[in-house]
Amino acid sequence: MAAMLYDLTYAAQFEVLRVWISGLDADELSAPSVLAGWTVADLIGHLAGTGSSIAALEPAPEGTDPISIATYVSNYAPAADEIAAVARDTTVGAGPELLDLFGRTNEAAMSNLTALGGSDRVVLARRGPILLSDFLDTRLIELVVHAGDLARSLPDRKPPKVLSGAAWRVVAVMRELLTERAADPVAALAAASTLPVVEFIELATGRRPLPDGLPVALGTALPLF
């Protein structure tokens, strides 16, 4: 599928978050988030990095083999401290301009996507060469998962909307990852299909503990990263 279709889904979800984030006040920004050691502002700084990471993409040399999404996201956990440090550095560096920075990074991302063209291609990303469409899927996962983190961090505020197209694309990608992780993919997928979308995403990303009675085929494969 052409990468441009993913651009539209990503851009739409980013804009929803941008509008929601633009309404936060200083007290909300300084509040602790549900991610241990992160403030809400740190989480926004991290999300600004989704745009920055797209803006930094470069075409890979001809003949470069891309890594899979599963391999790409498996690099998150070993880099957790680095990821947290970058988020905090972004927050501190932006200061009172953090919300403006969030919007500017998306503008830079869209500009680079236009330069890369609308067809799929292998690009050089922070954690390895990957198909552009796959990389945009990882960015969409960031937006959707962290929208939930923001909602839980500020429970007194109306939560940011997760667009249905974005949520279902994330679920589709996570189910693909599940087939690679599960010893019995058919049984795991069957069990996953019975879960509400939000619950599945939160279980798949370790945002909620695995409940008692979860089928073994699914439980042994979660969380995915």
N, C-alpha and C positions, 0 to 999 in steps of 0.2 A: 504493500500500500504506500502511496506517496507520502513523504514526510509532511507535506503541507497540511494533510488532514489532522495530523497530530498537533501541528502548530496551532490550529484553530481551537482545539480542545484545551491545550495548555494555556493559550492566551486568554481564553474566556475565563478559566478558573483563576488565573493570576489576577485578572481584573476584578473579579468578585472579592478576592482577598484584599487587593489594594484598597478598594472602597471601604471594606470593613476595618482594616487596619488604620486608615486615615482618620477614623473617629475615636481612636484611643487617646486617653489623656495621660499626663505624666505619671499619675499614681498607678494606672493600669500597666503602663510600660515597665515600671520598676517592680511590679509585683512578681513574686516567684512563679515560675511555670510548673507544670506537672513533670517536666524533665528535671531530674535532680541536679542542682547547681546552676540551672539556667533561669534567668529572668524572662519575662515576656518579651522584653526588648532584645535579649539574646536570641530568642526564637525567631523574631522578625529579622534580625541580622543574618541568621542562618538561612532563612527563606529568601532573603535578598540574594544569597549566593546561588540560588537556582538560576536566576537571570544572569548573574555574572559567569556562571559555568557555561551557559549556552553562548554568551558573548565571546568566550575564550576559545570556542571550538575552532579547529582548523582541519582542512581536508587531510586525510591520511595519504601517505605515498601510495601510488598505484600498486596493487597486489597485496596490500596489507590485509591480513585476516582479522576480522573483528572477534572480540570475545563476546560471550553470551551475557544476557541480563543477569542470569544466575551467578556467573563469575564476577560480574561487575559489582553487584550488591553484596557479594560475599566479602568484598574488601572494606565494607563499612565498619564492621566491628573492630578489626585491628587498628583502624584509624580514628576510633571514637574520641580519644584525647585531642588529636589534631583537629578534628571537626569542631569540637567544643571550643578550642582555643581560637580558631578562625572566626567562629560566631561572635565570641566576646570581643575580639580585636575589631571586628566590623562594627559592633555596637559602640565601642569606645571611640573609634576613629570617626564615626559618623556624627556622634553627639546629638545635638538637637535636629540635625538634618537626616536622621535615620529614616523617617517616613518618606521624605523626598527621595532618599537613596533607593528605597524599595521600588519606587516607580521608575527611576532612571535605569535601574538594572534591567527592567523588563524592556524598556525602549532599546537598550543596547542589544538585548537578546534577539528581539524581533529584527533589528537591523542586520545582525549577523546571519540569521536564518534566511533572510532575503538574499544575502550575498552567497550563501551556500547553495541556493536553488531549491526548487520544490520537490526534486526527486530524492530518493534515498541514496545514501552513500556512507562509506566508512569515514568516521571523523576521529580525531585525536582528542580524547577527553582526559580529565584529571587522573582517572584510575585505569586508563588503557584505551586502545582503539576499539570502537564500537559503532554499530550502525546508528545513523542519526535517529531513525525512528525508535530504536531501542533506548537510546539515550534520552530522548524526549519522554518516553514512558517512565524512565527513572525520575525525571523532573516532575512529572505529573503525580507520581506516587508521593514525592516530597510535599507537594502542595496539598494533596488530599489528606495525607496522614497528619501533617502538622496543622491543618485546619481543625482537626479533631483535638489536637493538643491545645491549641489556642482556646477552643470552646471549653475544655475542661479546666484550663488555667483561669478563665474569667467566667465562672458559672453564672454570675449576676447579669452578664451582658447577653443579648441575643446572639446565638452562635453564628459564625460565618457559614454561608450556604455552600454546600458541596454540590456542584452541578451533576445531574444524573448521568450525563455522558462521561464526565470525568470519573465518577465513582465506578461505573460499570467497566470502563477501560482499565482502571486499577485492579478491579476484581478479576478481569480476564487475564491480566498479566500475572497476578498472584496465583491464579489457578494453573497457569503454565508452569510457574516455578514449583508449585505443589507436585505436579507430575514428575518433576525431576528429583524431588526430595523424598517422596513417599515410597515405601516398599511395595505398597499395593495402590498404585495410582487410581485405578478405577473406583475402589472402595473409598479412597480419600476424597476424590472429586464428588462422589455421590453424597458423602457426608457433608462436604463443604457447601453443596448446593442447597442444603436444608437450612443453612444459617442466614439470618438477615445480613444485608450488605455491610452495615456499619460494624456489626459484631464480628463478621469474618475478617474485615480489614484490621480491626483492633487485635484479634487473636493472631492474625498472620504477622503482625508487627510487634507483638509482645506488649501491647498496650493494656491488655487485661489478662489475668491468669486463666489457664485452661480449666474449664469447668469439669466437675465430676460427671462421668457418664459420656464424655466425648469419645467417639469411636477411636479405637487404638490406631487404625490406619491413618486417621487425620491427626490425632494428638502427637504421634511420634514424628510428624513432619513439621509441626509448628513450634515456635514461630519460624518464619521463613528467613528472616534476617534481623 
